[in-house]
Amino acid sequence: MLKKLKFYAIGLVPGLLIVFFILNQKGTSCSYFPNDRVIAETLTKDFTYSPAFQTEMELNKISEQFLKDSIIAGGKIDFDRSKAQEKPCPKYVLVYPKNNPRFEINYSKCKENAEFTSLKKLK
């Protein structure tokens, strides 16, 4: 019995390491939760901004890079206030950070692009 377990471990450990390194190099991620899926899909779209959104970005000194890397990637979708089933472009409300939100963003996610319509500083 111990011999079988040893052979199993000898195959399992290197196999897991190989799979881990292959998947890690491809930049894949497992995002099965609704919040993670919506954010991952949003980040793959082309971004368009309404004039009001651009003005608020300038007033709050938020760059497009910070918007993508921090606010959207670290935000949380408020599904209670979002209209995720709306056709053709679902509308979402994103708050950042997840605890004690400071920013609230409204946007719609279409097939080709994500259109950001409003940015509010909460506190």
N, C-alpha and C positions, 0 to 999 in steps of 0.2 A: 504494500500500500504506500509506504513512504517513497519507494522508488518511482511509482507512478506520479505521485505528487511532485517529485523533483523534476521529472521530465516535463510535466505540465508547466511548472514555473519557468523552466529553462526556455520554453517556447513562448510563454505568455509575456514575460517581461521584455525581451527584445522586440517582440511584435508590437506591443504597446508603444515602445519608444519610437519605432520606425513610423507607425501611424501618426503619432504625435508630431514628429518633425516634418512629415510630409504635409499634414494638414496645416501646421503652423506656417510653413513657407508659402502656402497658397493664400494665406490671409483669410481663411474661412472662419466663420463663427457660428455658433449655435444660438439662434435667437428664436425661441419658441413662444415666448410670452407675447401677448398683443402689443404691449408698450414697446418692446424691443423690435418687433417686426415693423411697426409703423415708423419708428425712428430710423431703422436701417433702410427701409424703402425711401424715406424722405431724403436721406443723405445721398442716394444714388441719382436723384433728380437734378435738373437744372433749376437754379433758384432765380425767381423774379420777385421784385419788391415793389410795393405800392409807394407812391411819393410820401405818404404819411409814415410808412414804415422806415423809409430811408431817413426822413427827418428825425425820427425818434432814435435811430441808430447813431446819427451824428450827435444828437443832444446827450445821449448816454455814453458816448465814446466807445461804441461797440463796432469792432471790425468784422468783416465777413468771415474771416478765419476764426475769430473767437466765437462768432455765432454758430458756425458749423461744429468746431471742435469741442466747445464747452457747453454752450447753452442747449443746442439741439441734442448732442450726444449724451449730455448729462441730465437732460430734462425728463419730465414725466408727462404723458398724455393724460388729460382729464377727460375720460371717456363719458362721464356724466354730462358734461357740457358740450362735447363734440358731437358732430353729425357724421358718424363714420359710414353710414349706409346711404348717404346722399349721392345721387348720380348727376352728372358724370364725374364730379370731383368731390370726394369726401372732405369735410371741413373738420379741423382739429384745433383744440386748445392745448397748448403746451405750457407747463410751468417749470421754472428753473430757479434754484435747485429743487430737488424733490422734497426736502424738508425745509420749512420756512421759505416758501418761494418769494423771490425778489422780482422776477420778470414773468410776464404772461404774454404769450405769442399766439395769435390767431393766424392760421394758414389753411390753404386748400391744396390737396395733393392730387394732381391729375396724372395722366399716363406719362407725359413727357416732362412736366415741370412741377415745381412746388411754388405756389404764389403766396408770399407772406404779406398779409394785409394790415395787421396792427401789432404794435409792441407797447406794452404798458409796464412801467416800473411800479411795483406794488408798495414798496416801503422806502 
